[in-house]
Amino acid sequence: MRRPQRRPLTHATSREALRAFDPATVDGRILAYVERQGGATVTDLEDALGLPHQTASAQVSHLATAGDLHATEDRRPSHSGRACIVWAIGAGPRVPAFVPPNDPEEQLRMFPVGPASAKKQSGDVWDL
């Protein structure tokens, strides 16, 4: 089976948009803002720099992979109230950005077993 070939950028506007997009500029703006603030969430970057969520999230991931940003242990609420990772400048310590799905000890530490998150075993007594 042959893979479809990518169409060349035939429209002048497509070529112009490709030349105008400079990821180093977005990276530089993100790094400067995080450094000025001493740490920022993706939501902070969206609001302060006027970036779409997809762009801010992708660039933060790219910068973290490159070692320019690292996830701290701090969390701040987003607009919806969910906890967001606070990113800081530099490689920093290796803190997982999420709970690995197959690490039961870490899951129990972050999500303790209780009435809302566990099946009741015989002999369990929960005061509600």
C-alpha positions in Angstrom: 0.0 0.0 0.0 1.4 3.4 -1.0 1.2 6.3 1.4 -0.5 9.4 0.1 1.9 12.1 -0.8 1.7 15.4 1.0 0.5 18.2 -1.2 3.0 21.0 -1.7 2.1 24.4 -0.3 0.7 25.8 -3.4 -1.3 28.7 -2.0 0.5 31.9 -1.3 -1.3 32.3 2.0 -0.1 28.9 3.2 3.5 29.6 2.3 3.2 33.0 4.0 1.7 31.5 7.2 4.5 28.9 7.3 7.2 31.6 7.0 5.5 33.8 9.6 5.2 31.1 12.3 8.3 31.1 14.4 8.1 28.7 17.4 11.2 30.3 19.0 9.2 33.4 19.5 6.4 31.5 21.3 9.0 29.6 23.3 10.8 32.8 24.2 7.6 34.5 25.4 6.7 31.5 27.5 10.1 31.2 29.1 10.2 35.0 29.8 6.8 34.9 31.4 7.5 31.8 33.6 10.8 33.4 34.7 9.2 36.7 35.5 6.4 35.1 37.5 8.6 32.4 39.2 6.4 29.7 37.8 3.2 29.5 35.8 0.4 27.1 34.8 -0.7 26.5 31.2 -3.9 28.5 32.1 -1.7 31.4 33.3 0.2 31.3 29.9 -3.1 31.3 28.0 -4.4 34.3 29.8 -1.3 36.4 30.0 0.1 35.7 26.5 -3.2 35.3 24.6 -2.3 31.8 23.4 -4.9 29.1 22.5 -4.8 26.2 24.9 -3.5 23.8 22.3 -0.5 26.0 21.6 0.3 26.7 25.2 0.1 23.1 26.2 2.1 21.8 23.3 4.8 24.4 23.8 5.1 23.7 27.5 5.4 20.0 26.7 8.1 20.8 24.1 10.0 23.0 26.5 9.8 20.4 29.3 11.1 17.7 27.0 14.0 20.0 26.0 14.8 20.6 29.7 13.9 24.3 29.7 10.9 23.8 32.0 10.1 21.4 34.7 6.9 20.4 36.6 7.0 21.5 40.3 5.0 19.9 43.1 2.8 23.0 43.3 -0.7 23.1 41.8 -3.0 26.0 41.1 -6.7 25.9 40.2 -7.7 26.5 36.6 -10.8 28.4 35.5 -12.8 25.2 36.0 -11.3 24.7 39.5 -9.2 21.7 38.6 -5.6 21.5 39.7 -3.0 22.6 37.2 0.7 21.9 37.2 3.0 24.9 38.0 5.9 24.9 35.6 9.3 26.5 36.5 12.5 27.4 34.6 15.2 24.8 34.2 15.5 21.0 34.2 14.8 20.8 38.0 13.9 17.7 39.9 12.0 14.9 38.2 8.5 15.2 39.5 5.9 13.2 37.6 3.3 15.5 36.0 0.6 12.8 36.6 0.2 9.6 38.6 1.5 6.6 36.6 -1.5 4.3 36.2 0.3 1.2 37.4 1.8 2.6 40.6 -0.7 1.6 43.3 1.3 3.0 46.2 1.4 6.5 44.6 -2.3 6.3 43.7 -3.2 5.4 47.3 -1.1 8.3 48.6 -2.8 10.8 46.3 -6.3 9.2 46.4 -6.9 7.6 49.8 -9.4 4.9 49.9 -12.7 6.0 51.4 -16.5 5.7 50.9 -16.6 7.5 47.5 -13.6 5.7 46.0 -13.7 2.1 47.2 -16.0 -0.9 47.4 -17.1 -1.8 50.9 -15.5 -5.0 52.1 -17.2 -7.1 54.7 -16.2 -5.9 58.1 -15.6 -2.3 56.9 -17.3 0.4 59.0 -17.5 3.9 57.6 -19.0 6.8 59.5 -20.8 9.0 57.1 
